[in-house]
Amino acid sequence: MDDWMKDPNLSGIPAEKLQMLQSMASMGNGKGPNELLPILMAAANTSREKGMQFSDAEMELIIQVMKSNRSPEEVAKIDRMLQMLKLMKQ
């Protein structure tokens, strides 16, 4: 489990949701934006198949924690991933 998952602010989010996010993040590590899209799509399908949905409040909290103590480059990468997710939902 990565350090961000141990943040006490995330204590109300089920561990299986956090583990799925960690798995997705690990698969996307070191990948460019074009390489992330298939990973994000697969993760979205997997979560749907498992009946796993994240509330807006859960997602906002997870994003805040993931961005904390990150370099500007890492925050920009997270922002790019989030933008890709928004485009997928449209």
Secondary structure as the mmCIF struct_conf table of DSSP 4:
data_model
#
loop_
_struct_conf.conf_type_id
_struct_conf.id
_struct_conf.beg_label_comp_id
_struct_conf.beg_label_asym_id
_struct_conf.beg_label_seq_id
_struct_conf.end_label_comp_id
_struct_conf.end_label_asym_id
_struct_conf.end_label_seq_id
HELX_RH_3T_P HELX_RH_3T_P1 ASP A 3 LYS A 6
HELX_RH_3T_P HELX_RH_3T_P2 PRO A 8 LEU A 10
TURN_TY1_P TURN_TY1_P1 SER A 11 GLY A 12
BEND BEND1 ILE A 13 ILE A 13
HELX_RH_AL_P HELX_RH_AL_P1 ALA A 15 GLY A 28
TURN_TY1_P TURN_TY1_P2 ASN A 29 GLY A 30
HELX_RH_AL_P HELX_RH_AL_P2 PRO A 33 GLU A 49
TURN_TY1_P TURN_TY1_P3 LYS A 50 GLY A 51
HELX_RH_AL_P HELX_RH_AL_P3 ASP A 56 LYS A 67
TURN_TY1_P TURN_TY1_P4 SER A 68 ASN A 69
HELX_RH_AL_P HELX_RH_AL_P4 PRO A 72 LYS A 89
#
